[in-house]
Amino acid sequence: MAYPGHPGSGGGGFYQSQYGGAPGGPSFPGQTQDPLYGYFASVAGQDGQIDADELQKCLTESGIAGGYKPFNLETCRLMVSMLDRDLSGTMGFSEFKELWSVLNGWRQHFISFDSDRSGTVDPQELQKALTTMGFRLSPQAVNSIAKRYSTNGKITFDDYIACCVKLRALTDNFRRRDTAQQGVVNFPYDDFIQCVMSV
């Protein structure tokens, strides 16, 4: 079964496949020749890892947000937690590359739904965007998301990315527990709190 954010098995099922980044993996030889490595290395510590503050600086220097306002620190924390598979609170270069790929995809997606080029999307455009990304959400869920991420009925690029990051991370957590792949899980309260608070 394919889940939103993951290339997957073709069948559809409860979730359809959607947009996402390249799968993560270990660092590769010759990474210093990778154009992204310069951005990463300029802020990474001796351990070759970056935290949310360093990620914010790196993404701002790279210009990935284009003409939009740079990512705020909370959005960068969400990005780190989305890919923090070892729960270190940091990301390495391979995770940074995965994030870069995902961010570029989401940015193109945002641009395609920002039809009036205002730098924002409205709740209806957000609903269309989430649907095209493969999320099967009730109108009530979409309404909750729109209320959480909009200001005066508009969702900025930074908030759109924060929304996409959180949806992907929560879907990842849910998917790992949905062993029957039916869109239903049963897990203890403490596990639920860990899932939600880690994002």
VMD Tcl script that draws the C-alpha trace (Angstrom):
set ca {
  {0.00 0.00 0.00}
  {1.33 3.41 -0.89}
  {1.11 6.23 1.61}
  {1.19 9.93 0.88}
  {4.78 11.07 0.72}
  {6.13 7.71 -0.31}
  {6.60 6.16 -3.69}
  {4.83 2.95 -3.36}
  {2.96 -0.05 -4.35}
  {0.52 0.79 -7.00}
  {-2.78 -0.33 -5.58}
  {-4.14 2.77 -3.95}
  {-6.00 1.25 -1.00}
  {-6.68 3.66 1.84}
  {-3.87 5.93 0.69}
  {-2.73 6.85 -2.78}
  {0.89 7.44 -3.62}
  {1.92 11.07 -3.70}
  {4.71 13.47 -3.87}
  {7.75 13.04 -1.80}
  {11.47 13.05 -1.82}
  {14.08 10.52 -2.66}
  {14.54 7.82 -0.07}
  {17.21 8.61 2.48}
  {20.39 6.66 2.80}
  {23.94 6.82 3.99}
  {26.35 9.50 2.86}
  {28.06 8.71 -0.39}
  {31.68 8.96 -1.52}
  {32.53 12.18 -3.32}
  {29.79 14.17 -1.62}
  {32.09 17.19 -1.52}
  {31.55 17.50 -5.29}
  {27.80 17.72 -4.78}
  {26.66 21.35 -5.21}
  {24.43 21.04 -2.13}
  {27.35 20.01 0.02}
  {28.72 23.56 0.06}
  {25.55 24.90 1.69}
  {25.51 22.02 4.16}
  {29.21 22.13 5.05}
  {29.12 25.89 5.63}
  {26.95 25.38 8.71}
  {27.61 21.77 9.80}
  {29.72 21.14 12.85}
  {32.68 18.77 13.11}
  {30.23 15.89 13.51}
  {28.82 16.50 10.00}
  {25.34 17.16 11.39}
  {23.09 20.23 11.45}
  {20.37 21.22 13.89}
  {17.31 23.39 13.25}
  {19.17 26.69 13.74}
  {21.88 25.62 11.30}
  {19.28 24.31 8.87}
  {17.50 27.67 8.93}
  {20.77 29.45 8.13}
  {21.62 26.93 5.41}
  {18.22 27.16 3.70}
  {18.25 30.96 3.89}
  {21.73 31.14 2.33}
  {20.75 28.67 -0.38}
  {17.77 30.74 -1.49}
  {15.52 27.68 -1.78}
  {12.54 29.73 -0.62}
  {12.92 31.84 -3.75}
  {11.03 35.12 -3.47}
  {9.14 33.90 -0.41}
  {10.02 34.81 3.16}
  {12.77 32.54 4.60}
  {11.67 29.60 6.73}
  {11.08 30.36 10.40}
  {12.82 28.35 13.10}
  {9.75 26.30 14.03}
  {9.36 25.14 10.41}
  {13.04 24.15 10.41}
  {12.51 22.17 13.63}
  {9.66 20.32 11.92}
  {11.90 19.58 8.93}
  {14.61 18.12 11.16}
  {12.11 16.00 13.08}
  {10.55 14.69 9.86}
  {13.87 13.10 8.84}
  {15.41 12.49 12.27}
  {15.29 8.70 12.10}
  {17.92 8.25 14.83}
  {16.23 10.81 17.16}
  {19.44 12.82 17.47}
  {17.75 16.18 16.85}
  {20.04 16.73 13.86}
  {20.38 15.69 10.23}
  {23.31 14.53 8.15}
  {24.06 15.32 4.53}
  {22.02 12.45 3.06}
  {18.98 13.59 5.06}
  {19.62 17.16 3.95}
  {19.63 16.02 0.31}
  {16.35 14.20 0.86}
  {14.88 17.33 2.45}
  {16.14 19.47 -0.45}
  {14.40 17.20 -2.95}
  {11.14 17.22 -1.00}
  {11.24 21.01 -0.51}
  {11.79 21.62 -4.21}
  {8.82 19.41 -5.03}
  {6.59 21.10 -2.49}
  {7.72 24.54 -3.68}
  {6.77 23.70 -7.27}
  {3.47 22.35 -6.01}
  {2.81 25.55 -4.04}
  {3.60 27.70 -7.08}
  {1.17 25.68 -9.21}
  {-1.66 26.32 -6.72}
  {-0.81 29.99 -6.12}
  {-2.77 30.89 -9.24}
  {-2.96 34.62 -8.52}
  {0.79 34.76 -7.65}
  {0.01 36.38 -4.30}
  {2.55 34.25 -2.44}
  {-0.28 32.54 -0.59}
  {-2.88 29.86 -1.15}
  {-6.41 29.91 0.22}
  {-8.10 26.99 2.01}
  {-9.75 25.75 -1.21}
  {-6.38 25.73 -3.00}
  {-4.88 23.92 0.00}
  {-7.59 21.27 -0.22}
  {-6.86 20.77 -3.93}
  {-3.13 20.60 -3.21}
  {-3.55 17.98 -0.48}
  {-5.86 15.93 -2.69}
  {-3.40 15.96 -5.58}
  {-0.67 14.87 -3.16}
  {-2.75 11.79 -2.38}
  {-4.11 12.70 1.04}
  {-7.64 11.40 1.51}
  {-8.86 13.70 4.24}
  {-12.37 14.52 5.37}
  {-13.63 18.08 4.87}
  {-13.44 18.46 8.66}
  {-9.76 17.45 8.70}
  {-8.94 19.84 5.84}
  {-10.84 22.61 7.64}
  {-8.80 21.99 10.81}
  {-5.57 22.09 8.82}
  {-6.60 25.29 7.03}
  {-7.48 26.98 10.34}
  {-4.18 25.90 11.88}
  {-1.99 27.12 9.01}
  {-3.82 30.18 7.68}
  {-3.69 33.82 8.68}
  {-6.69 35.88 7.57}
  {-7.73 33.02 5.30}
  {-4.37 32.81 3.50}
  {-1.59 30.25 3.84}
  {1.95 31.50 3.27}
  {4.72 29.42 1.71}
  {6.37 28.85 5.09}
  {3.09 27.66 6.62}
  {2.37 25.50 3.57}
  {5.75 23.79 3.97}
  {5.18 23.37 7.73}
  {1.82 21.76 6.95}
  {3.35 19.40 4.36}
  {6.18 18.45 6.72}
  {3.80 17.71 9.58}
  {1.43 15.70 7.37}
  {4.30 13.64 6.00}
  {5.81 13.01 9.44}
  {2.47 12.06 11.00}
  {1.68 9.83 8.02}
  {5.09 8.15 8.38}
  {4.39 7.50 12.07}
  {0.91 6.19 11.30}
  {2.12 4.02 8.41}
  {4.71 2.28 10.59}
  {1.92 1.25 12.96}
  {-0.65 0.34 10.29}
  {0.68 -3.17 9.76}
  {-2.56 -4.34 8.12}
  {-2.50 -1.29 5.82}
  {-6.17 -0.55 6.39}
  {-5.94 3.06 7.54}
  {-6.70 2.10 11.15}
  {-4.29 1.67 14.06}
  {-4.58 0.92 17.74}
  {-1.73 2.06 19.94}
  {-1.19 3.16 23.55}
  {-1.61 6.74 24.68}
  {2.10 7.15 25.42}
  {2.96 6.02 21.88}
  {0.41 8.50 20.50}
  {1.99 11.33 22.52}
  {5.46 10.38 21.27}
  {4.22 10.38 17.66}
  {2.55 13.76 17.90}
  {5.14 15.52 20.05}
  {8.09 14.33 17.98}
  {6.77 16.32 15.03}
}
mol new
graphics top color blue
foreach p $ca { graphics top sphere $p radius 0.5 }
foreach p [lrange $ca 0 end-1] q [lrange $ca 1 end] { graphics top cylinder $p $q radius 0.2 }
display resetview
